[in-house]
Amino acid sequence: MAAAEPKPPAGAAAAGRLARGCWSAFWDYETPKVIVVKNRRLGVVYRAVQLLILLYFVWYVFIVQKSYQDSETGPESSVITKVKGITFSESKVWDVEEYVKPPEGGSVFSIITRIEVTPSQTLGTCPESVRVSNASCDTDEDCVAEQLDMLGSGLRTGRCVPYYQGSAKTCEVWGWCPVEDGASVSQFLGKMAPNFTILIKNSIHYPKFQFSKGNIEPRKDGYLKRCTFDEVSDPYCPIFKLGFIVEQAGENFTELAHTGGVIGVIINWDCDLDLSASKCNPKYSFRRLDPKHVPASSGYNFRFAKYYKVDGSATRTLIKAYGIRIDVIVHGQAGKFSLIPTIINLATALTSIGVGSFLCDWILLTFMNKNKVYSHKKFDKVCTPRRSSGSWPVTLALVLGQAPPPPCPCSADPGQSLAAPPPWPCPASAPSEQTVGPELCASEPSRQDSTLTDPRGLAQL
């Protein structure tokens, strides 16, 4: 007598059933069920949401943002500048070579409008500036010999000497003397500065689209020698007066010339390359870039010196210059039609329209009076017999809307008569009543639904 085979553990059997159930569920197919709800308020919400989504994509995404285009930002750019004009101060005439720093004509340059000159500085000893911390003294004991103050004017000698003016005393230093505060003379160059002309030559290139353009009109009749910029009549004459730039930035020229400041000239190239190249034009704007309302850092100035020799001794003229610094900034964006972003944005638009259905389903199943009835109508679960779930007659019956044949119970004795078919494994999800009120328009139960419990359904195929 053969030994009985050992039974597998209960855990292994449960894991096997779970694996088979997951594998079977993987091949299930879900299809939406369409229910027409006759409710005017819900219909208005549904169409309003769809209309808003449609307007957003048509107007903002496609018209304003031009999302049907492939775009490129940050063009390759070159800037060449040239300043012309002449002015004078109390003691001399100034030309471009003297008041423009640096003279190379780059995208950043300064125009000097006021200077404080300390002439004839030589290496020697003199009183320290009163603006240096710990420079004031009463006796020599207050000054430490060979002390070097990084914010001072030189190396201290250890002596306390009278200042240049008044009765004050400061520590003596060895350096370029006299110091800046002791003998500086102020000169204003801004009387004619508003009439200085600035040529800003700019060219850009978008490598993705192989598109290049400049801001000067290609003419050979001496056009640039007699024109100045005008947004309407001369947009391709990039010659600006300094006074015009300061005015467009909203600043007072006299005040700016005394304290100095930084003005930005912004050139924007926004080009729609689906149109002709003549439609791609530069747009100019002007604004002040430095923080003028912060007293600690307001204004703009810098220092430089001119060196020479007097009787064989090294001598220099120290100049503290206040001026208007011009920063030319170029940016832009180019776009051209491309099929890929168009398809992506169209697919996004069509998908987003489904938000209206999701919102209305949520309202229908949450806030409506008969939400449970709607839920029973919307969600159905079709159950098939346990033994015949994989046979082709059952599949064909389900496709054609007919009920599958009743399951046949297993019996150890083939001679026994078949017992009555067991009940369906899944309870009916829909309620017995079909009429749920005027808010839901549902047809009477179809002939297919009536055969769900008819064991002769398969025989009718």
C-alpha positions as CSV (number, residue, x, y, z in Angstrom):
1,M,0.0,0.0,0.0
2,A,1.6,3.3,-1.2
3,A,2.4,5.8,1.4
4,A,0.3,8.9,1.4
5,E,1.9,12.0,-0.1
6,P,2.6,14.7,2.4
7,K,0.4,17.8,2.2
8,P,2.1,21.1,1.5
9,P,2.1,23.7,4.3
10,A,-0.8,26.0,4.7
11,G,1.3,29.1,4.1
12,A,2.7,27.7,0.8
13,A,-0.8,26.9,-0.4
14,A,-2.0,30.4,0.5
15,A,1.0,32.0,-1.3
16,G,0.3,29.8,-4.4
17,R,-3.4,30.9,-4.4
18,L,-2.3,34.6,-4.1
19,A,0.2,34.2,-6.9
20,R,-2.5,32.6,-9.2
21,G,-5.0,35.3,-8.2
22,C,-2.5,38.1,-9.1
23,W,-1.6,36.4,-12.4
24,S,-5.3,36.0,-13.2
25,A,-6.1,39.6,-12.3
26,F,-3.2,40.9,-14.5
27,W,-5.2,39.8,-17.6
28,D,-8.5,41.4,-16.5
29,Y,-9.9,44.1,-18.8
30,E,-11.7,47.2,-17.5
31,T,-14.0,49.2,-19.6
32,P,-15.8,52.4,-18.7
33,K,-19.5,52.5,-18.3
34,V,-21.4,55.4,-19.7
35,I,-24.3,56.8,-17.7
36,V,-26.3,59.9,-18.8
37,V,-27.3,62.0,-15.9
38,K,-30.1,64.4,-16.7
39,N,-29.1,67.2,-14.2
40,R,-28.8,70.7,-15.6
41,R,-26.6,72.1,-12.8
42,L,-24.1,69.2,-13.1
43,G,-24.1,69.6,-16.9
44,V,-23.4,73.4,-16.6
45,V,-20.4,72.6,-14.3
46,Y,-19.1,70.0,-16.7
47,R,-19.3,72.2,-19.8
48,A,-17.9,75.2,-17.9
49,V,-14.8,73.3,-16.8
50,Q,-14.2,72.0,-20.3
51,L,-14.6,75.5,-21.7
52,L,-12.1,77.0,-19.2
53,I,-9.5,74.2,-20.0
54,L,-10.0,74.7,-23.7
55,L,-9.6,78.5,-23.4
56,Y,-6.5,78.1,-21.3
57,F,-4.8,75.9,-23.8
58,V,-5.9,77.8,-27.0
59,W,-5.3,81.3,-25.7
60,Y,-2.5,81.1,-23.2
61,V,-0.6,77.9,-24.1
62,F,-0.8,78.1,-27.9
63,I,-1.3,81.9,-28.7
64,V,0.6,83.6,-25.8
65,Q,3.3,81.1,-25.0
66,K,3.5,79.7,-28.5
67,S,4.0,76.2,-27.3
68,Y,3.8,74.8,-30.8
69,Q,7.3,76.2,-31.4
70,D,10.8,74.9,-30.6
71,S,12.6,77.7,-28.7
72,E,16.1,78.9,-27.9
73,T,17.0,81.4,-25.3
74,G,20.2,83.4,-24.7
75,P,21.5,84.3,-28.1
76,E,25.2,84.6,-28.9
77,S,25.9,88.3,-28.9
78,S,28.7,90.9,-29.5
79,V,28.6,94.5,-28.4
80,I,30.8,97.4,-29.7
81,T,30.3,100.9,-28.3
82,K,31.7,104.3,-29.3
83,V,31.2,107.6,-27.5
84,K,31.6,111.0,-29.1
85,G,31.5,114.5,-27.6
86,I,33.5,117.2,-25.9
87,T,33.0,119.1,-22.7
88,F,34.9,121.4,-20.4
89,S,35.5,122.1,-16.7
90,E,36.8,125.0,-14.7
91,S,40.3,124.5,-15.8
92,K,40.4,122.6,-19.1
93,V,38.7,121.0,-22.1
94,W,37.9,117.3,-22.0
95,D,37.6,115.0,-25.0
96,V,36.6,111.4,-25.4
97,E,40.1,110.1,-24.7
98,E,40.0,111.5,-21.1
99,Y,36.5,111.0,-19.9
100,V,35.7,107.5,-21.2
101,K,37.1,104.6,-19.2
102,P,38.1,102.1,-20.4
103,P,38.6,103.3,-24.0
104,E,38.2,99.9,-25.7
105,G,34.5,100.3,-26.5
106,G,33.1,97.2,-24.8
107,S,29.7,96.5,-23.4
108,V,30.6,98.1,-20.0
109,F,32.2,101.6,-19.9
110,S,32.1,104.7,-17.7
111,I,31.7,108.4,-18.7
112,I,33.3,110.7,-16.1
113,T,31.1,113.6,-15.1
114,R,32.9,114.9,-12.0
115,I,36.4,114.6,-10.6
116,E,38.3,115.4,-7.3
117,V,41.9,116.0,-8.2
118,T,44.8,115.8,-5.8
119,P,47.8,117.2,-7.8
120,S,51.5,116.9,-7.4
121,Q,51.7,114.0,-5.0
122,T,55.2,112.9,-4.1
123,L,56.6,110.2,-1.8
124,G,57.2,111.9,1.6
125,T,55.7,112.5,5.0
126,C,52.5,114.3,5.8
127,P,49.5,114.3,8.2
128,E,47.1,111.3,7.9
129,S,43.5,111.9,6.7
130,V,41.0,112.7,9.5
131,R,38.6,110.1,8.0
132,V,40.9,107.3,8.9
133,S,40.1,105.6,12.2
134,N,42.5,106.2,15.1
135,A,44.3,108.9,13.1
136,S,43.5,111.8,15.4
137,C,46.0,112.4,18.2
138,D,47.1,114.8,20.9
139,T,50.7,113.7,21.5
140,D,53.3,111.5,20.0
141,E,52.4,108.7,22.4
142,D,49.0,108.3,20.6
143,C,50.8,107.3,17.4
144,V,52.5,103.9,17.0
145,A,55.6,104.0,14.8
146,E,55.7,101.7,11.8
147,Q,52.0,100.9,12.1
148,L,50.3,100.3,8.8
149,D,46.6,100.9,8.6
150,M,45.1,99.1,5.6
151,L,42.5,101.8,5.2
152,G,45.0,104.6,5.7
153,S,47.3,106.5,3.4
154,G,50.8,105.2,4.4
155,L,53.1,104.0,7.1
156,R,53.0,105.9,10.4
157,T,56.1,107.5,11.7
158,G,55.1,107.8,15.4
159,R,54.8,111.7,15.3
160,C,51.6,113.7,16.0
161,V,51.5,116.7,13.6
162,P,49.0,119.5,12.9
163,Y,46.4,118.8,10.2
164,Y,46.2,120.8,6.9
165,Q,43.4,123.0,8.1
166,G,42.2,124.0,11.6
167,S,43.6,123.1,15.0
168,A,43.2,119.3,14.7
169,K,46.2,117.0,14.8
170,T,46.7,113.6,13.2
171,C,49.4,111.0,13.1
172,E,52.1,111.5,10.5
173,V,52.5,109.0,7.7
174,W,55.0,108.2,5.0
175,G,53.5,107.8,1.6
176,W,52.0,109.8,-1.4
177,C,51.7,113.3,0.0
178,P,49.6,115.4,0.4
179,V,46.8,112.9,1.1
180,E,43.6,113.0,-0.8
181,D,41.5,115.0,1.7
182,G,44.2,117.6,2.2
183,A,44.5,119.1,-1.2
184,S,41.8,117.8,-3.5
185,V,40.0,120.1,-6.0
186,S,36.5,119.3,-7.4
187,Q,35.8,119.8,-11.1
188,F,32.4,119.3,-12.8
189,L,32.4,117.9,-16.4
190,G,28.7,117.4,-16.8
191,K,27.7,120.7,-18.4
192,M,27.8,119.2,-22.0
193,A,27.6,115.6,-21.0
194,P,23.8,115.2,-21.8
195,N,24.7,115.8,-25.5
196,F,27.3,113.0,-25.7
197,T,26.3,110.4,-28.3
198,I,26.8,106.7,-27.8
199,L,26.8,104.2,-30.7
200,I,25.8,100.7,-29.5
201,K,26.5,98.2,-32.2
202,N,25.0,94.8,-31.5
203,S,24.8,91.6,-33.4
204,I,23.1,88.3,-32.3
205,H,23.1,84.7,-33.5
206,Y,20.8,81.8,-32.7
207,P,22.8,78.7,-33.5
208,K,19.9,76.2,-33.3
209,F,18.1,78.0,-36.1
210,Q,21.1,79.4,-37.9
211,F,19.7,82.9,-37.7
212,S,21.8,86.1,-37.3
213,K,20.9,89.7,-37.3
214,G,22.3,93.1,-36.3
215,N,20.8,96.4,-35.0
216,I,22.2,98.6,-37.7
217,E,20.5,99.1,-41.0
218,P,22.8,98.1,-43.9
219,R,22.9,101.4,-45.8
220,K,25.8,103.1,-47.6
221,D,24.5,106.7,-47.8
222,G,26.0,108.0,-44.6
223,Y,22.8,107.3,-42.7
224,L,24.5,106.8,-39.3
225,K,26.3,110.1,-39.5
226,R,23.1,112.1,-39.4
227,C,20.6,110.0,-37.4
228,T,19.8,109.4,-33.8
229,F,17.6,106.7,-32.3
230,D,13.9,107.0,-32.6
231,E,11.7,104.0,-31.8
232,V,9.3,104.8,-34.6
233,S,11.2,106.5,-37.4
234,D,14.8,105.3,-36.8
235,P,14.7,101.9,-34.9
236,Y,17.9,100.8,-36.7
237,C,20.0,103.8,-35.8
238,P,21.4,102.8,-32.4
239,I,22.9,106.2,-31.6
240,F,21.7,107.4,-28.2
241,K,22.3,110.7,-26.4
242,L,23.5,110.3,-22.8
243,G,20.7,112.6,-21.6
244,F,18.1,110.5,-23.4
245,I,19.3,107.3,-21.7
246,V,19.3,108.9,-18.2
247,E,15.8,110.3,-18.9
248,Q,14.4,107.0,-20.1
249,A,15.8,105.4,-16.9
250,G,13.8,107.9,-14.8
251,E,16.8,109.7,-13.3
252,N,17.8,113.4,-12.8
253,F,20.9,114.0,-14.9
254,T,22.4,116.7,-12.7
255,E,22.1,114.6,-9.5
256,L,23.4,111.5,-11.2
257,A,26.4,113.4,-12.7
258,H,27.4,114.5,-9.2
259,T,27.0,111.2,-7.3
260,G,27.5,108.7,-10.2
261,G,25.4,105.7,-11.0
262,V,25.0,102.6,-13.1
263,I,22.5,102.6,-16.0
264,G,21.5,99.5,-17.8
265,V,20.8,99.5,-21.6
266,I,18.8,96.3,-22.1
267,I,18.5,95.0,-25.7
268,N,15.8,92.3,-26.1
269,W,15.6,90.1,-29.3
270,D,12.3,88.2,-29.2
271,C,12.0,86.7,-32.6
272,D,9.2,84.6,-34.2
273,L,11.1,82.8,-36.9
274,D,7.9,81.5,-38.5
275,L,7.6,85.1,-39.8
276,S,10.0,87.0,-42.0
277,A,13.4,88.2,-40.7
278,S,12.2,91.8,-40.9
279,K,9.7,91.1,-38.1
280,C,12.6,90.3,-35.7
281,N,13.5,93.7,-34.3
282,P,15.5,94.8,-31.2
283,K,13.6,96.4,-28.3
284,Y,15.5,98.8,-26.0
285,S,14.8,99.6,-22.4
286,F,16.7,101.6,-19.8
287,R,16.8,101.4,-16.0
288,R,19.2,102.2,-13.1
289,L,21.0,99.1,-11.8
290,D,22.7,100.3,-8.6
291,P,20.8,100.8,-5.3
292,K,20.4,104.6,-5.2
293,H,18.3,104.5,-2.0
294,V,21.0,102.9,0.1
295,P,23.2,105.7,1.6
296,A,26.2,103.4,2.4
297,S,26.6,102.3,-1.3
298,S,24.9,105.0,-3.3
299,G,26.6,106.3,-6.4
300,Y,29.5,105.2,-8.5
301,N,33.2,106.3,-8.4
302,F,36.7,105.0,-9.0
303,R,40.2,106.3,-8.7
304,F,43.2,106.4,-11.1
305,A,46.4,108.3,-11.3
306,K,48.6,110.0,-13.9
307,Y,52.4,109.6,-13.3
308,Y,55.2,111.9,-14.3
309,K,58.5,113.3,-13.0
310,V,59.4,116.7,-11.7
311,D,63.2,117.4,-11.3
312,G,63.8,113.7,-11.3
313,S,61.3,112.9,-8.6
314,A,58.3,110.6,-9.1
315,T,55.2,112.6,-9.1
316,R,51.5,111.8,-9.7
317,T,48.1,113.4,-10.0
318,L,45.4,111.4,-8.1
319,I,41.9,111.6,-9.6
320,K,38.8,110.4,-7.9
321,A,36.2,110.1,-10.7
322,Y,32.4,110.1,-10.4
323,G,30.6,109.1,-13.5
324,I,27.8,107.3,-15.2
325,R,28.6,103.6,-16.0
326,I,26.7,102.1,-18.9
327,D,26.1,98.3,-18.9
328,V,24.8,97.0,-22.2
329,I,22.8,93.8,-21.6
330,V,21.6,91.6,-24.4
331,H,19.0,88.8,-24.1
332,G,16.2,87.3,-26.1
333,Q,14.4,84.2,-27.3
334,A,13.7,82.8,-30.7
335,G,11.0,80.3,-31.6
336,K,10.1,78.3,-34.7
337,F,7.3,75.7,-35.4
338,S,8.2,72.1,-34.5
339,L,6.0,69.1,-34.7
340,I,7.2,67.5,-31.5
341,P,6.2,70.2,-29.0
342,T,2.9,70.7,-30.9
343,I,2.0,67.0,-30.5
344,I,3.0,67.0,-26.8
345,N,0.9,70.1,-26.0
346,L,-2.1,68.8,-28.0
347,A,-2.0,65.5,-26.1
348,T,-1.8,67.4,-22.8
349,A,-4.8,69.6,-23.8
350,L,-6.9,66.6,-24.8
351,T,-6.0,64.8,-21.6
352,S,-6.7,67.8,-19.4
353,I,-10.3,68.0,-20.7
354,G,-10.9,64.8,-18.8
355,V,-10.6,66.8,-15.6
356,G,-14.2,67.9,-16.1
357,S,-15.4,64.3,-16.0
358,F,-13.4,63.6,-12.8
359,L,-14.7,66.7,-11.1
360,C,-18.3,65.9,-12.0
361,D,-18.0,62.3,-10.9
362,W,-16.7,63.5,-7.6
363,I,-19.7,65.8,-7.2
364,L,-22.1,63.2,-8.3
365,L,-20.8,60.5,-6.0
366,T,-20.2,62.8,-3.0
367,F,-22.7,65.7,-2.8
368,M,-25.8,64.6,-4.8
369,N,-28.8,63.4,-2.9
370,K,-28.9,60.0,-4.5
371,N,-25.2,59.4,-4.6
372,K,-25.6,55.8,-3.5
373,V,-27.9,55.1,-6.3
374,Y,-25.5,56.7,-8.7
375,S,-22.7,54.7,-7.3
376,H,-24.6,51.4,-7.9
377,K,-25.4,52.4,-11.4
378,K,-21.9,53.4,-12.2
379,F,-19.9,50.5,-10.8
380,D,-20.7,46.9,-11.8
381,K,-18.8,43.8,-11.3
382,V,-19.3,41.0,-13.8
383,C,-18.5,37.6,-12.2
384,T,-17.9,34.4,-14.1
385,P,-18.2,30.7,-12.8
386,R,-15.3,29.3,-11.1
387,R,-14.7,26.3,-13.3
388,S,-15.5,27.6,-16.7
389,S,-13.7,31.0,-16.4
390,G,-11.0,30.1,-18.9
391,S,-13.2,28.3,-21.6
392,W,-14.0,29.9,-24.9
393,P,-17.8,29.6,-24.6
394,V,-17.8,31.7,-21.5
395,T,-15.7,34.3,-23.2
396,L,-17.9,34.4,-26.3
397,A,-21.0,34.6,-24.1
398,L,-19.6,37.6,-22.2
399,V,-18.6,39.4,-25.4
400,L,-22.1,38.9,-26.8
401,G,-23.8,40.0,-23.6
402,Q,-25.1,36.5,-22.7
403,A,-24.8,34.8,-19.4
404,P,-22.3,31.9,-19.1
405,P,-23.4,28.3,-18.5
406,P,-24.0,27.4,-14.9
407,P,-21.0,25.7,-13.3
408,C,-21.0,22.0,-12.9
409,P,-20.3,20.7,-9.5
410,C,-17.6,18.2,-9.1
411,S,-18.6,14.7,-7.9
412,A,-16.5,11.8,-6.9
413,D,-19.2,9.4,-8.1
414,P,-19.9,9.8,-11.9
415,G,-23.1,8.0,-11.5
416,Q,-24.6,10.6,-9.2
417,S,-27.0,13.0,-10.6
418,L,-25.9,16.6,-11.1
419,A,-26.9,18.8,-8.2
420,A,-28.4,22.3,-8.6
421,P,-25.9,24.9,-9.8
422,P,-24.3,26.9,-7.0
423,P,-25.1,30.6,-6.6
424,W,-23.0,33.2,-8.4
425,P,-19.8,34.1,-6.4
426,C,-20.5,37.9,-6.6
427,P,-23.6,39.6,-5.4
428,A,-25.4,41.8,-7.7
429,S,-24.2,45.4,-7.3
430,A,-27.1,47.2,-8.9
431,P,-30.2,47.9,-6.8
432,S,-33.4,46.2,-7.7
433,E,-35.2,49.4,-8.8
434,Q,-34.2,50.9,-12.2
435,T,-35.9,54.2,-12.0
436,V,-33.8,56.5,-9.7
437,G,-35.6,59.8,-10.3
438,P,-35.4,62.5,-12.9
439,E,-31.8,63.2,-12.2
440,L,-30.7,59.9,-13.8
441,C,-31.8,58.8,-17.2
442,A,-31.5,55.0,-17.3
443,S,-33.1,52.6,-19.7
444,E,-35.0,49.6,-18.7
445,P,-33.0,46.4,-18.0
446,S,-31.9,45.1,-21.3
447,R,-32.4,41.6,-22.5
448,Q,-28.7,40.9,-21.9
449,D,-29.1,41.9,-18.2
450,S,-32.1,39.6,-17.9
451,T,-30.1,36.7,-18.9
452,L,-27.4,37.1,-16.3
453,T,-29.3,34.8,-14.1
454,D,-30.8,32.6,-16.9
455,P,-28.9,29.3,-17.1
456,R,-30.1,29.0,-20.7
457,G,-28.2,32.1,-21.7
458,L,-25.4,30.2,-23.4
459,A,-27.9,28.0,-25.3
460,Q,-29.3,31.2,-27.0
461,L,-26.0,32.0,-28.7
